[in-house]
Amino acid sequence: MVSFTCERSEDGVAERLFDLTVDGERVPAVIWSPEGAKGSRPLVLMGHGGSQHKKIGTLAARARQYAQRLGYATLAIDAPGHGDRISREQAEALSREVGARVRGEAGSNPTFTAEMLKAMAERTRRAVPEWKAALDAVQALDFVGSGGPVGYWGVSMGTAIGVPFVASEPRIKCAVFGLAGLRTGQTAFEEAAKAISIPLEYVFQWEDAVAPRESGIALFNMFASKEKTMHINPGAHVEIPNFEGASWERFFVRHLGLASDKARMAA
């Protein structure tokens, strides 16, 4: 049973914080939904990027829009080594390190070493059961339920964790990935990508210093989905155009539909 540690509502959207314990470790989580919502509805899981946290501004804004416009619930958790799972000082140091790599600053190394790939794989190993536990928990809530379709959104680290998670989770019916690639030696990651056959939308930046073009195209090619679309835009890792957000919303509506209360209003 979920016990909320904080609840607040603003502009018709309820935001609720709660904690899970998975393998003895605290996993902070947040869920957004229409204020006063009851009954089953589509659920979107959002995975934040490296050095970010579950309530990063762009993610939270999108979650509120989905609640207001579509009647969706949106769930996010802090990934291992991120958000409320580390100290403020650790978070600031991580942000500086990742920021330098993303911007390609002198002295930073955008290339993922064997040690870095190993650390990424370990983070994913821990994150996948945490996402499953979070999904189990919120589907027991009366304003989410287990009858509604589930989608996943996550770019950059959200894709690094999301691909193995989505590959192992049959409840997820569609996903948005991006800003990530397939690198030499990532055998398990490659096999996970090959196991995904649900509809996908994949967003990529052509001058990305973190995910080279060839690696991004290689990952896209690995997905077994019959319906998959790659959106390539000019610019660096953090320069996804705002209009892609509207495309993601249309994608989710196409595959998850609308919440029943929103559907009645539209009719």
C-alpha positions in Angstrom: 0.0 0.0 0.0 1.3 3.5 -0.9 1.5 6.1 1.8 1.9 9.6 0.4 4.5 11.7 2.2 3.3 15.0 0.6 0.3 16.0 -1.5 -0.6 19.2 -3.2 -2.9 20.4 -6.0 -2.5 23.3 -8.4 -4.4 24.3 -11.6 -6.4 21.1 -11.5 -3.4 18.7 -11.1 -2.6 16.7 -8.0 1.0 15.9 -7.2 1.8 13.2 -4.6 5.2 12.1 -3.3 5.8 8.7 -1.9 8.7 6.3 -1.1 9.2 2.7 -2.0 11.7 0.2 -0.5 13.3 -2.1 -3.1 16.1 -4.5 -2.2 16.5 -2.6 1.1 16.9 0.8 -0.6 14.7 3.8 -0.5 13.3 4.8 -3.9 11.6 8.3 -3.9 8.7 8.6 -6.4 6.1 11.1 -7.5 2.8 10.7 -9.3 0.8 13.4 -11.0 -2.9 13.1 -11.9 -6.0 15.2 -12.5 -7.3 16.6 -9.2 -10.1 14.5 -7.9 -9.5 11.7 -10.4 -11.2 8.4 -9.9 -11.0 5.2 -11.8 -8.6 3.6 -14.3 -6.7 5.9 -16.8 -3.7 5.8 -19.0 -0.4 6.0 -17.2 2.9 7.4 -18.5 6.2 6.5 -16.8 8.9 9.2 -17.3 12.6 8.4 -16.8 14.8 11.5 -16.1 18.2 12.1 -17.6 21.6 11.8 -16.1 22.3 14.3 -13.2 18.6 15.1 -13.1 15.8 14.1 -10.7 12.2 12.9 -10.7 10.7 16.4 -10.6 13.0 18.2 -13.1 11.1 21.1 -14.5 10.6 19.9 -18.1 9.4 16.5 -16.9 7.0 17.9 -14.3 5.6 20.5 -16.7 4.9 17.7 -19.2 3.2 15.6 -16.5 0.9 18.4 -15.6 0.0 19.0 -19.2 -0.9 15.3 -19.6 -3.1 15.5 -16.5 -4.9 18.7 -17.7 -5.3 17.9 -21.4 -5.5 14.1 -21.5 -6.6 13.0 -18.0 -3.4 10.9 -17.7 -1.5 9.9 -14.6 2.3 10.3 -14.8 4.9 8.5 -12.6 8.5 9.3 -12.1 11.2 7.9 -9.7 14.7 9.0 -8.8 17.2 6.8 -10.5 20.0 5.1 -8.5 22.6 7.8 -7.5 20.3 10.7 -8.4 17.8 13.1 -6.9 16.8 12.6 -3.3 19.0 9.5 -3.1 22.2 11.5 -2.9 23.2 14.7 -1.0 22.9 18.2 -2.5 26.7 18.4 -2.8 26.9 15.1 -4.6 24.1 16.2 -6.9 25.9 19.5 -7.7 29.1 17.7 -8.5 27.3 15.2 -10.7 25.5 18.1 -12.6 28.9 19.8 -13.3 30.5 16.5 -14.5 27.6 15.6 -16.8 27.1 19.1 -18.0 30.7 19.4 -19.1 30.5 16.1 -21.0 27.2 17.1 -22.7 28.6 20.5 -23.8 31.9 18.9 -25.0 34.0 21.2 -22.8 37.8 21.1 -22.9 39.1 18.4 -20.5 35.8 16.5 -20.5 35.6 13.1 -22.2 32.3 12.4 -24.0 33.5 8.9 -24.9 32.1 6.2 -22.6 34.9 4.1 -21.2 34.6 0.4 -20.2 34.4 1.6 -16.6 31.6 4.0 -17.3 29.6 1.4 -19.3 30.0 -1.0 -16.4 28.6 1.6 -14.0 25.7 2.3 -16.4 24.9 -1.4 -16.6 24.9 -1.6 -12.8 22.6 1.4 -12.4 20.2 -0.1 -14.9 20.3 -3.5 -13.1 19.2 -1.7 -9.9 16.7 0.6 -11.7 14.7 -2.0 -13.6 13.2 -3.8 -10.5 12.6 -0.3 -8.9 10.5 0.7 -11.9 8.6 -2.5 -11.7 7.9 -2.0 -8.0 6.7 1.5 -8.6 4.4 0.4 -11.4 3.0 -2.3 -9.2 2.4 0.2 -6.5 0.6 2.9 -8.5 -1.6 0.4 -10.4 -3.1 -0.4 -7.0 -4.2 3.2 -6.6 -7.9 3.9 -7.2 -7.1 6.9 -9.5 -4.7 4.8 -11.7 -5.9 1.2 -11.7 -4.5 -1.8 -13.6 -6.9 -1.6 -16.5 -5.4 1.4 -18.3 -2.7 1.3 -20.9 0.9 2.2 -19.9 3.5 4.1 -21.9 7.1 5.0 -21.2 9.1 8.2 -21.9 12.8 8.6 -21.3 15.7 10.1 -23.2 19.5 10.0 -22.6 19.8 8.1 -19.3 16.1 7.6 -19.4 16.7 5.5 -22.6 19.7 3.7 -21.1 17.5 2.5 -18.2 14.3 2.4 -20.2 15.3 0.0 -23.0 16.1 -2.9 -20.6 13.1 -2.0 -18.5 10.6 -1.8 -21.4 12.0 -5.0 -22.9 11.2 -6.8 -19.6 7.8 -5.2 -19.0 4.8 -6.5 -21.0 2.5 -3.9 -19.4 4.1 -1.1 -21.5 2.3 -0.6 -24.8 4.4 2.2 -26.4 7.6 4.2 -25.7 9.5 7.4 -26.5 13.3 7.0 -26.4 16.2 9.1 -27.6 19.5 10.9 -27.1 21.3 7.5 -26.6 23.2 5.0 -28.7 24.4 1.5 -29.0 28.1 1.1 -28.2 30.6 -1.7 -28.7 30.4 -4.2 -25.9 26.8 -3.5 -24.9 25.6 -7.0 -25.7 22.9 -7.1 -23.0 21.6 -3.6 -24.1 21.6 -4.7 -27.7 19.6 -7.9 -26.9 17.1 -5.8 -24.9 16.6 -3.5 -27.9 16.0 -6.4 -30.2 13.3 -7.7 -27.8 11.2 -4.5 -28.1 8.4 -4.7 -30.6 5.9 -2.1 -29.3 5.4 1.2 -31.2 8.3 3.6 -30.7 9.2 7.3 -31.3 12.9 8.0 -31.2 14.3 11.6 -31.0 17.9 12.4 -31.8 20.2 15.4 -32.0 22.6 15.3 -35.0 25.5 17.2 -33.3 25.2 15.2 -30.0 28.6 15.1 -28.2 27.4 12.2 -25.9 25.7 9.9 -28.4 27.4 9.9 -31.8 25.3 9.7 -34.9 26.3 6.2 -35.8 25.5 4.8 -32.3 22.0 6.4 -32.3 21.2 5.0 -35.7 22.5 1.6 -34.7 20.3 1.5 -31.6 17.2 2.6 -33.7 17.9 -0.2 -36.1 18.0 -2.8 -33.4 14.4 -2.3 -32.3 12.1 -5.0 -33.6 9.1 -2.6 -33.7 7.1 -2.6 -36.9 6.0 1.0 -36.0 9.0 3.1 -35.2 9.9 6.6 -36.1 13.2 8.5 -35.7 13.1 12.3 -35.4 16.5 13.8 -36.1 17.1 17.5 -35.4 20.2 19.6 -35.7 21.9 20.7 -32.5 23.5 19.3 -29.3 22.4 16.9 -26.7 20.3 19.3 -24.7 18.8 21.1 -27.7 15.7 19.1 -28.5 13.2 21.5 -30.2 10.1 22.3 -28.2 7.8 21.1 -31.0 8.9 17.5 -30.3 6.8 17.7 -27.1 3.7 18.0 -29.2 4.7 15.0 -31.2 5.2 12.9 -28.1 1.7 13.9 -26.9 0.1 12.9 -30.2 2.1 9.6 -30.0 0.7 8.8 -26.6 -2.8 9.7 -27.5 -2.6 7.5 -30.6 -1.5 4.5 -28.6 -2.9 5.0 -25.1 -6.1 7.0 -25.9 -7.6 9.4 -23.5 -8.8 9.0 -19.9 -12.5 8.0 -20.0 -13.6 11.3 -18.3 -11.7 13.3 -20.9 -13.1 11.2 -23.7 -16.7 12.0 -22.5 -15.8 15.7 -22.4 -14.5 15.6 -25.9 -17.6 13.9 -27.1 
